[in-house]
Amino acid sequence: MTKIMKNSEFGELVQVVVDDHEMTYINAVLQVCEDSGFDPADVGGLIPKYIQDKIEKEAIDLRMLKAYDTVNIIEEFGDTDG
């Protein structure tokens, strides 16, 4: 059984993993999912905006995502924060 968690709690857990294990935010989210029994496909709403921004930057730096792709995604799907 998985625990119900607020996005602030999820974000704190991710930050602890990043700080303690010197992981990327991408890997830290996956680690928290594994430790908490969450499917990574289901945690998008639990990831706070500041961590989403850090993941986006990591993805761009690792060339997993082009910088202009994020603009296209926001235009296509809209801003999920508003």
ChimeraX attribute file (.defattr): number of C-alpha atoms within 10 A of each C-alpha:
attribute: neighborCount
match mode: 1-to-1
recipient: residues
	/A:1	6
	/A:2	8
	/A:3	8
	/A:4	10
	/A:5	12
	/A:6	13
	/A:7	16
	/A:8	12
	/A:9	14
	/A:10	19
	/A:11	21
	/A:12	15
	/A:13	18
	/A:14	26
	/A:15	20
	/A:16	14
	/A:17	19
	/A:18	18
	/A:19	13
	/A:20	9
	/A:21	10
	/A:22	12
	/A:23	16
	/A:24	16
	/A:25	23
	/A:26	17
	/A:27	15
	/A:28	20
	/A:29	24
	/A:30	16
	/A:31	19
	/A:32	19
	/A:33	19
	/A:34	12
	/A:35	9
	/A:36	16
	/A:37	12
	/A:38	17
	/A:39	11
	/A:40	13
	/A:41	8
	/A:42	9
	/A:43	15
	/A:44	10
	/A:45	11
	/A:46	14
	/A:47	20
	/A:48	17
	/A:49	14
	/A:50	10
	/A:51	17
	/A:52	15
	/A:53	13
	/A:54	14
	/A:55	18
	/A:56	19
	/A:57	17
	/A:58	16
	/A:59	16
	/A:60	16
	/A:61	12
	/A:62	10
	/A:63	10
	/A:64	11
	/A:65	14
	/A:66	14
	/A:67	14
	/A:68	9
	/A:69	11
	/A:70	13
	/A:71	11
	/A:72	11
	/A:73	11
	/A:74	11
	/A:75	10
	/A:76	9
	/A:77	8
	/A:78	11
	/A:79	9
	/A:80	8
	/A:81	5
	/A:82	4
